[in-house]
């Protein structure tokens, strides 16, 4: 039970990687705090965790609002008295070719994926630094390396990588580790709607010839939040089946 004394705050926890990560931490004894843009989805995840004997809390709010993020952290502190781990998992896509992309499509993705990551990491700094302990794990993507039709998404994820490097340097003196996980193609609701022929093309490009399961990303989150990773900070781990090796 590696996380029995830990409180883990997970955004985008209503499904996919976020839900799998919440369940993984709960299974290892953590008290999990869940947030999702669709609160009913996060509530369902929390119900499943509690059915298995886990402990948790649902906090509602938007990661793109500084006041709402701060309110969520205050709720966590009021309920559990601490926040030890932040998993910045919330993210969206609004795909379009750059020449056709609307300003709203650009702003929406940058706001959730990059600004939301920054605001959550900023909000947990004070309670983590006070205890001189913290683990922040951001969500980048292989999309940070560029992908047609995703100028907004690629820019947001490249920004998350730069943010991760900078926060790792700034937060290190407070004994807070900051890393990022960069998933490749993963079995999530976001990829479930892909046309079969497009999915086959994606899988054919992956050296391991399969997509990742969300539980495999959850395992990397758990490792980076554990004491086994106490000397790892400022790193981006690509969990992509080997696809970036040839890039």
N, C-alpha and C positions, 0 to 999 in steps of 0.2 A: 504494500500500500504506500507507494512513493509520495503521494500527495495528500495524506491524511490530515495534515495541519495546514493545507493551502486553500486559498480562495482564488478561483480561476474565472476571469471575466472574458466571455466569448461573444463577439459580435457576429452577425450573420449566422446565428445558431439554429435557424429554423429548419434547415435541411442540408443535404449534401455533406461537404467537408466539415462545416460548422457543427452540425448535429452529431456526426461521427466523432468529432473531437470532444464535444461535451460529454458524450457517453464514455469515451475512453478515459477522460480525467475522472469522471464520477466512479468508474469501475475501479480506479486506483485510489479511491478515498477522498478525492477533492470535493469541496463545496463549489458547485458551479453556478455562475451567474450568466443568464442567457438574455441576449437582445437580438431582435430581428425586425426588419421593416414591416413584416407581417407578424404581429405579435402572437396571433393564434398558432402559427407554425412553431414559434419558440415555446409556446405553452404546451404544445403537443410533445415536443422533445423533452421538456421538463417532466411532464406526466410519465413518460416512458422511463426516465431516469429514476423517478420516485417509486415507480412500480418495482424497480430492481433494488430498492433500498437506499438509493442515493439521496443526497441533499442538494437543494438548489434554490434559486431565486430568479424570478422573471423581472427584468427592468425594461420599461418602455421608454422610447425616445429615439430621436434621429441622430445619427453619428455626424451629420453635417451641421448641427447646431451646437455651438460651444456651450450655451446655457443648459441644453438638454443633456449633453454628455456629462457636464459637471454634476447635474442633478442625479444622473445614473450612478456616478461614482459615490456621491454622498449617500444614496440609498444603500449601496453595497457596504459602505463603512458603518452606517447606522445598524445594518442587519448583522454583519459578520465581524465588523471591527477592523478589517484589513482587506487589502487586495494584493495578492502576491504574483499573479500571472495575468497578463493581457494577451489574448489572441485576437489580433485585428484581422478578422476574416470577412467582414462585410464588403461586398463588391457587386457591381452591376456591369452589364454591357449594353451599348447602344450603337450597334455596328452600322457603318456607312462608309463609302469611299470618301476620302478627304475632300474631294472636289464637290461632293454633295452633302457633306456633314453639316447639320445645323448647329448654330451656336448653343442651342439648348441641349443637343446630344453631347456636345463637347463638355459643357458645364456640368451636366448631370453626372457623367462618369468621373471627371476630375474631382468633383465635390465628394462623392461617396468613397471612391477608391483611394484618393490621395489626401484630401482635406480631412476626411473622416478618420483615417489612420493617424494623421498628425494630432487631431483634437483629442482622440482617446489616449494616445501616448503622452500627450501633455497633461491630461487630467489625472493620470495615475502617478505622475512623477512625485508629487508631494507625499502621498501616503507611503509609496515605496521607499523614497529617500529617507523618510523619517525612521523607518525600520531598517534601513540600509540593506534592503533585499528586494529584488524584483526580476521578473523575466518578461520581456516584451517580444512577441513573435508576430511579425508583420506578414502580409500575404502579397508576394510579388507574383510573377508568372513568366513562363517562357515568352509570353507576348511582349515582354519588355524589350525583347530583341528585335521586334518589328513584325507586323502581320498585316497584309492588305485588308482594308476595310475596318481597321481598328486603330486608327491614329489616336483617338481619344484614350482607348484602353491601354495601348502600348505606352503612350506618354505617361499615363497614371501609374503604371506598374514600374516603368523606369524611374519615375519620381519616388516611388516607395523604396526602391533600392538605394537611391541617393539619401533619402530620409533615414533609412536604416543605418547606413554608414555614419551619418552625422550624429544621430541620437546615441549610437554605440559609443562614440567619442565623448559626447557631452555627459552621458549618464554613468559612465564607467566609475567615476569617483564616488558615486553613491551606491556602488555594488549592484547596479542594474544591468543585466545582460540584454542586448537588443540584437535580434537576428531576424532573418526573413526566410520564408519557405516559398519557392517558386514552382508551383505545380505545372506539369504538362497536361495532356489530355486526361481528364478524370471523369469517372462515371458520376455525374451529378444531374440534377434537374435542368441545369443550364445546357448540358450537352445531350440530354435525352431527346430533344426535339430535332436533332440534326438529321437530314436526309440520309438514308442507308448508304447511298453511294459516296457521300461526303465522309461519312464515318469510316467506311472501308479505306478510303484514301488516307485519312489521318492515321489509322492503325497501321497501314502499310509503311508509313514513314517512321514508325517507332521501332528502334532496334529490338525491343522486347516483344514487339508484335501484339501489344494489348494496351488498353487504357488502365490507369491506376484506379483502384478502389478507394473511396473516401477514407476507409479505415487505414489505408497505407499512409495517407497524409496525416491522419490523426496520430499515428505512431511517431512520425517525425516531430510533430508538435510536442508530444509527451517527452520525447528525448531531449529536445532543446529546453524544456521547462524543468528538467530533472537536474539533480546534482551531478550526474555523469557529464553534463555539458557546462559545468561551472566555469570553465576557462574558455568557452567559446562565446565570442561576441563580435558583432560587426560582420557576420557572414551571411551569405545567401546560398541556401541549399536547393539545388534544382532537383526536383523529384519528377522526372520526366521520361523514365524508361530508356534513357540514353540518347534522346533525340538531339540534345545540344552538343553532344560529343563531336559530331561531324560538321558543326556550324563554324 
